[in-house]
Amino acid sequence: MSGLGRYLAAAVLVRGADSGATVGLVLLAADRHQSPVMGGLLVAALNAPHLAGPWLAARLDRARDRRRLLAVAYLGYGFALAAGALALTRTPVGALVAVAVAGCCGPLLTGGLSSVLDDLGPNPRRRGWDALSYGVGGTVGPAAAAGLTGVAGPLDAVLGLAVAAVAAAALVMTLPLGGRERPRDALGLGAGLRVLVSRPPLRRVTLLTLLAAIELGALPVVAVVLGRDLHGTATAGAALTVAYGAGSLAGSALVTAWPLRGEPEVLALWLFGGMALATALCAFAPGYGAAVAGFAVLGVVNATSFTATLAACGAYAPEGAQAQVFVTSAGLKVAMASVGAALAGTAAGWGGRALLLGAAAITGVAVVAALVDAKVTARRRVPAESRD
């Protein structure tokens, strides 16, 4: 198996484990007669530590052998997740602590792994493949958690996800990254974070990513509300969510077969603008069938825009801060998606169409803000160049 093939296998395993763990832990808490609050706390314990990602990313940027740090993180995730599942009945507090430890490893399952992809060699389709691994992992993980729960029970389902993370650790150690001297220009944590703001193209892509994440986090809630509005039942929202997931997989496959070409920042601007437009059009869907099709289109646009942001992080991140750029962006995206879900839940009474228009407006504001920033930066550059 090629280096890229091993990378993708590890990525699907570990990202599937990460996405499936949310479902598995909630099912396990219910099976162990824990209150719904405990299920929510377990999910929060798994996701909240992503904000600590920049510290791990700085370590990854400075590591001589990044495979070891990634493998240790995946082993830690697997063992901590298993420990949390086993401890849930006897010591719920201990389970929360163990799951939080797993969550601390989470940033290296997403952006941390993506940050080493370019070192596997030139391949114009690599970012498309990476985006596809997110889509496949995000689909297969929850499906595996639900399927294993039905066959063997929720505890075995969570333990199975933990085994997948351990298997990913073994695969990561086989990647042809090689050892390296500690980079002389590796940036410290503060400097690495400032890069996201100080580099104009990276600043604009980060702005697009974070504000659009509010919409992406809100969409599962919006799907339930819109399904109820258009079809009479909240469960009809499941089909909207499935259509969105199918569209994401299709979009990832498209950009893998036909890689995006051009300046990543420009591509991101166009694609996020398309996302805002597609979201607004979904709000005016004349019926349930049209809404299902609209959500599928949204999935396609999201997958292609996500690929553009991955390419932008790779293109604009300076030497010595690649991991910090990828991991910080991914961690903040998780946080903003949580904000989006909370906002959509709070405003659910407005109805699905109003929520979609609000989501489209937020993403549209991100595009406008990025365009304004680009014009302001260009105006500042011209006088500086004239003085030279």
C-alpha positions in Angstrom: 0.0 0.0 0.0 1.3 3.5 -0.9 2.1 6.1 1.7 -1.1 8.0 0.6 -3.1 4.8 0.9 -1.9 4.2 4.4 -2.6 7.8 5.3 -6.2 7.5 4.1 -6.7 4.3 5.9 -5.5 5.8 9.1 -7.5 9.0 8.5 -10.8 7.1 7.9 -10.2 4.9 11.0 -9.4 7.7 13.4 -11.8 10.2 12.1 -14.5 7.6 12.0 -13.7 6.7 15.7 -13.9 10.4 16.6 -17.3 11.1 14.9 -18.8 7.8 16.0 -17.8 8.3 19.6 -20.3 11.1 20.0 -23.1 8.7 19.0 -21.7 5.8 20.9 -21.3 7.6 24.2 -24.9 9.0 24.1 -26.3 5.5 23.4 -24.1 4.1 26.1 -25.3 6.7 28.7 -28.9 5.9 27.8 -28.3 2.1 28.1 -26.7 2.6 31.5 -29.8 4.5 32.7 -27.9 7.7 33.0 -29.8 11.0 32.6 -29.8 12.8 29.2 -27.7 15.4 30.9 -24.9 12.9 31.3 -25.0 12.1 27.6 -24.7 15.8 26.8 -21.8 16.2 29.3 -19.9 13.3 27.7 -20.3 14.9 24.2 -19.1 18.2 25.7 -16.2 16.5 27.4 -15.2 15.0 24.1 -15.5 18.2 22.0 -14.5 21.1 24.3 -10.8 20.1 24.7 -10.3 20.7 20.9 -9.7 24.3 22.0 -6.4 23.1 23.5 -5.3 22.1 20.0 -2.8 24.9 19.4 -0.6 23.7 22.2 -0.4 20.2 20.7 0.1 21.7 17.3 3.1 23.6 18.4 4.6 20.4 19.7 3.8 18.7 16.4 5.5 21.5 14.4 8.7 21.0 16.5 8.7 17.2 16.7 11.6 15.5 15.0 9.4 12.4 14.3 5.8 13.6 14.0 4.6 10.0 13.5 5.4 9.2 17.1 3.4 12.2 18.5 0.4 11.3 16.2 0.6 7.7 17.2 0.7 8.5 20.9 -2.3 10.8 20.5 -4.3 8.1 18.8 -3.3 5.5 21.4 -4.3 7.9 24.1 -7.6 8.6 22.4 -8.4 4.9 22.1 -7.4 3.9 25.6 -9.1 6.9 27.2 -12.3 6.4 25.3 -12.4 2.7 26.3 -11.7 3.7 30.0 -14.5 6.2 29.9 -16.9 3.7 28.5 -16.0 1.1 31.1 -16.2 3.5 34.0 -19.5 5.1 33.1 -21.7 2.9 35.3 -19.5 2.8 38.4 -17.9 6.3 38.4 -19.6 8.8 36.1 -17.1 11.5 37.1 -14.2 9.3 36.2 -15.9 8.6 32.9 -16.1 12.3 32.2 -12.4 12.8 33.0 -11.4 9.9 30.8 -13.5 11.1 27.9 -12.0 14.6 28.3 -8.5 13.1 28.1 -9.6 11.5 24.8 -10.9 14.9 23.7 -7.5 16.5 24.3 -6.1 14.1 21.7 -8.9 15.0 19.3 -7.2 17.9 17.5 -4.4 15.6 16.2 -7.1 13.3 14.7 -8.3 16.1 12.4 -6.1 19.1 11.6 -2.9 17.5 13.1 -3.1 14.6 10.6 -3.9 16.9 7.7 -0.9 19.0 8.4 1.5 16.2 7.5 -0.2 15.3 4.2 2.0 17.5 2.0 5.1 15.7 3.2 3.9 12.4 1.6 4.9 13.8 -1.8 3.3 15.8 -4.6 -0.2 14.7 -5.6 -2.8 17.1 -7.0 -5.6 15.0 -5.6 -4.3 14.7 -2.1 -6.4 17.5 -0.6 -9.5 16.0 -2.3 -8.7 12.6 -0.8 -8.2 14.2 2.6 -11.6 15.9 2.4 -13.1 12.5 1.4 -11.6 10.9 4.4 -13.4 13.4 6.6 -16.7 12.7 4.8 -16.3 8.9 4.9 -15.2 8.9 8.5 -18.0 11.3 9.5 -20.5 8.9 7.8 -19.1 5.5 8.6 -18.3 6.3 12.3 -21.8 7.1 13.5 -23.2 4.3 11.3 -20.8 1.8 12.8 -21.6 3.0 16.3 -25.3 2.6 15.7 -24.9 -0.8 13.9 -22.6 -2.3 16.5 -25.0 -1.1 19.2 -27.8 -3.0 17.6 -25.8 -6.2 17.2 -23.6 -6.3 20.4 -24.6 -3.3 22.6 -23.3 0.2 23.1 -20.4 -0.7 25.2 -18.9 -3.0 22.6 -19.7 -0.3 20.0 -17.6 2.3 21.9 -14.8 -0.3 22.5 -14.8 -1.1 18.8 -14.3 2.6 18.0 -11.4 2.7 20.5 -9.8 -0.3 18.7 -10.1 1.6 15.4 -8.1 4.5 16.9 -5.4 2.1 18.1 -5.2 0.6 14.6 -4.8 4.1 13.2 -1.8 4.6 15.5 -0.1 1.5 14.0 -0.7 2.7 10.5 0.5 6.3 11.2 3.9 4.8 12.3 4.3 3.4 8.8 3.9 6.7 7.0 7.0 7.7 5.0 7.4 11.0 6.9 10.9 10.2 8.2 12.8 12.0 10.9 14.0 15.6 10.7 16.0 18.1 12.5 14.1 20.4 14.7 13.1 23.3 12.4 15.1 26.4 13.1 12.2 28.6 12.2 9.6 26.7 14.0 7.3 29.3 15.5 6.3 29.4 19.2 2.7 29.1 20.2 1.9 32.8 20.3 3.7 33.5 17.0 2.0 30.5 15.4 -1.5 31.8 16.4 -0.7 35.3 15.2 0.0 33.9 11.8 -3.7 33.3 11.4 -4.3 37.0 11.7 -1.1 38.6 10.3 -1.1 36.8 6.9 -3.9 38.3 4.9 -4.9 35.3 2.7 -4.9 33.0 5.8 -6.8 35.6 7.8 -9.6 35.8 5.2 -9.8 32.0 4.8 -9.9 31.6 8.5 -12.7 34.1 8.8 -14.7 32.3 6.1 -14.1 29.0 7.8 -15.2 30.1 11.3 -18.3 32.1 10.4 -19.5 29.4 7.9 -19.0 26.8 10.7 -21.9 28.5 12.5 -24.1 27.5 9.6 -22.7 24.0 9.4 -23.3 23.4 13.1 -26.8 24.7 12.8 -27.8 22.5 9.9 -28.7 19.3 11.8 -31.1 21.3 14.0 -32.4 23.2 11.0 -33.1 19.9 9.2 -35.3 18.7 12.1 -37.2 21.9 12.2 -37.6 22.2 8.4 -38.6 18.5 8.1 -41.4 19.2 10.6 -42.5 22.3 8.8 -42.6 20.7 5.4 -43.6 17.1 6.1 -45.4 17.3 9.4 -42.9 15.3 11.5 -39.5 16.1 13.0 -38.2 12.7 11.9 -38.5 13.8 8.3 -35.4 15.9 9.0 -33.4 12.7 9.0 -33.8 12.5 5.3 -32.5 16.0 4.9 -29.5 15.2 7.0 -28.8 12.0 5.0 -29.1 14.0 1.7 -26.6 16.5 3.1 -24.2 13.8 4.0 -24.6 12.1 0.6 -23.9 15.4 -1.1 -20.8 15.9 1.0 -19.5 12.5 0.0 -20.3 13.2 -3.6 -18.6 16.6 -3.5 -15.5 15.1 -1.9 -15.4 12.5 -4.6 -15.7 15.1 -7.3 -12.8 17.2 -6.1 -10.7 14.1 -5.7 -11.4 13.1 -9.3 -11.1 16.7 -10.6 -8.9 18.6 -8.2 -9.6 22.3 -7.6 -7.3 24.5 -9.6 -6.4 28.1 -8.9 -5.6 30.4 -6.0 -7.1 28.7 -2.9 -8.3 32.0 -1.4 -10.2 32.9 -4.5 -11.7 29.5 -4.7 -12.8 29.7 -1.1 -14.5 33.0 -1.7 -16.5 31.7 -4.6 -17.4 28.5 -2.9 -18.5 30.0 0.3 -20.5 32.5 -1.7 -22.1 29.6 -3.4 -22.9 28.0 -0.1 -24.7 31.2 1.1 -26.7 31.3 -2.1 -27.6 27.6 -1.9 -28.7 27.9 1.7 -30.9 30.9 0.9 -32.5 29.0 -2.1 -33.2 26.0 0.3 -35.3 28.4 2.4 -37.6 29.0 -0.6 -38.0 25.3 -1.4 -41.6 24.8 -2.6 -41.9 21.3 -1.0 -40.2 18.6 0.9 -38.6 16.9 -2.2 -37.1 20.2 -3.3 -35.7 20.7 0.2 -34.1 17.2 0.1 -32.4 18.1 -3.2 -31.3 21.4 -1.8 -29.7 19.9 1.2 -27.8 17.5 -1.2 -26.5 20.5 -3.1 -25.5 22.1 0.1 -23.5 19.0 1.0 -21.7 19.2 -2.4 -20.8 22.8 -2.0 -19.6 22.3 1.6 -17.3 19.5 0.6 -15.7 21.5 -2.2 -15.4 24.6 0.0 -13.8 22.5 2.8 -11.3 21.2 0.3 -10.4 24.7 -0.7 -9.8 25.7 2.9 -7.5 22.7 3.4 -5.6 23.7 0.3 -5.4 27.3 1.6 -4.0 26.2 5.0 -1.3 24.2 3.2 -0.5 27.0 0.8 -0.4 30.0 3.2 0.9 28.4 6.4 4.6 29.3 6.9 7.3 26.7 7.5 7.3 25.8 11.2 3.6 26.6 11.8 1.8 24.2 9.5 0.3 22.1 12.3 -0.7 25.1 14.3 -2.6 26.6 11.4 -4.4 23.3 10.6 -5.2 22.4 14.2 -6.2 25.8 15.4 -8.5 26.3 12.4 -10.1 22.9 13.0 -10.4 23.5 16.8 -12.0 26.9 16.4 -14.3 25.4 13.7 -15.6 22.8 16.2 -16.2 25.6 18.7 -18.1 27.8 16.2 -20.2 24.8 15.0 -21.2 24.3 18.6 -22.3 27.9 18.8 -24.3 27.4 15.6 -26.1 24.4 17.0 -26.9 26.3 20.2 -28.2 29.3 18.3 -30.4 27.2 16.0 -31.8 25.3 19.0 -32.6 28.6 20.8 -34.3 30.0 17.7 -36.1 26.8 16.6 -39.4 28.5 17.1 -38.7 30.8 14.1 -39.2 27.9 11.7 -36.9 26.2 9.3 -37.1 28.7 6.5 -36.2 31.6 8.8 -33.3 29.6 10.2 -31.9 28.9 6.8 -32.1 32.5 5.8 -30.3 33.4 9.0 -27.6 30.8 8.3 -27.2 32.1 4.7 -26.9 35.6 6.0 -24.0 34.7 8.4 -22.1 32.9 5.7 -22.8 35.8 3.3 -21.5 38.3 5.8 -18.3 36.2 6.0 -17.8 36.5 2.3 -18.4 40.2 2.2 -16.1 40.8 5.2 -13.3 38.8 3.4 -13.8 40.8 0.2 -13.6 44.1 2.2 -10.5 42.9 3.9 -8.9 42.0 0.6 -9.6 45.5 -0.8 -8.4 47.3 2.3 -5.2 45.2 2.3 -4.6 46.0 -1.4 -5.0 49.7 -0.8 -2.5 49.6 2.0 0.0 47.7 -0.1 -0.1 50.2 -3.0 1.2 53.2 -1.0 3.8 51.0 0.7 5.1 49.8 -2.7 5.1 53.4 -4.1 7.3 54.5 -1.2 9.8 51.8 -2.0 
